[in-house]
């Protein structure tokens, strides 16, 4: 039997949504082992004076618990 857990994280980047996703997964991989997938729950841009200043993603990371 396989048991998996889901953890929700958010990550930001000043470059792109893709960069925010990659940074979030890289950071999650330092603490969570056996990551099998990620679901992007939300995307958001930060705006200052009408210009995009940052990109934020909220993702749910799935990882398998090993007994």
C-alpha positions as CSV (number, residue, x, y, z in Angstrom):
1,X,0.0,0.0,0.0
2,X,1.2,3.5,-0.9
3,X,0.4,6.5,1.3
4,X,0.8,10.0,-0.1
5,X,0.5,13.4,1.6
6,X,-0.1,16.8,0.1
7,X,1.5,20.0,1.3
8,X,0.5,23.5,0.1
9,X,3.2,26.1,-0.6
10,X,3.5,29.5,-2.3
11,X,6.5,30.7,-4.2
12,X,7.3,34.1,-5.8
13,X,9.6,35.3,-8.6
14,X,10.3,38.6,-10.2
15,X,10.8,36.8,-13.6
16,X,7.8,34.6,-14.4
17,X,5.3,32.1,-13.2
18,X,7.5,29.3,-14.6
19,X,10.4,30.5,-12.5
20,X,8.2,30.7,-9.4
21,X,7.1,27.1,-9.9
22,X,10.7,25.9,-10.4
23,X,11.9,27.8,-7.3
24,X,9.0,26.5,-5.2
25,X,9.7,22.9,-6.3
26,X,13.4,23.2,-5.7
27,X,12.9,24.5,-2.2
28,X,10.2,21.9,-1.4
29,X,12.6,19.2,-2.6
30,X,15.1,20.2,0.1
31,X,12.7,19.1,2.9
32,X,10.1,16.8,1.2
33,X,11.4,13.6,-0.2
34,X,9.7,11.4,-2.8
35,X,7.8,14.2,-4.5
36,X,5.6,12.8,-7.2
37,X,3.7,15.8,-8.5
38,X,2.5,19.3,-8.1
39,X,-0.8,21.0,-8.8
40,X,-0.8,24.8,-9.4
41,X,-3.9,25.9,-7.4
42,X,-3.5,29.7,-8.1
43,X,-1.4,32.2,-9.9
44,X,-1.2,35.9,-9.0
45,X,0.8,38.9,-10.2
46,X,2.0,41.7,-8.0
47,X,1.5,45.2,-9.5
48,X,3.0,48.5,-8.7
49,X,2.0,51.7,-10.6
50,X,0.3,49.6,-13.3
51,X,3.4,47.4,-13.9
52,X,3.9,43.8,-13.0
53,X,6.5,43.5,-10.3
54,X,6.3,39.9,-9.3
55,X,4.7,36.5,-9.9
56,X,3.3,34.2,-7.2
57,X,2.0,30.7,-7.5
58,X,0.3,28.6,-4.8
59,X,0.9,24.9,-5.4
60,X,0.0,21.6,-3.8
61,X,2.9,19.2,-3.7
62,X,2.2,15.5,-3.5
63,X,4.9,13.2,-1.9
64,X,4.9,9.6,-1.0
65,X,5.4,8.6,2.7
66,X,7.9,5.8,3.1
67,X,7.4,3.6,6.2
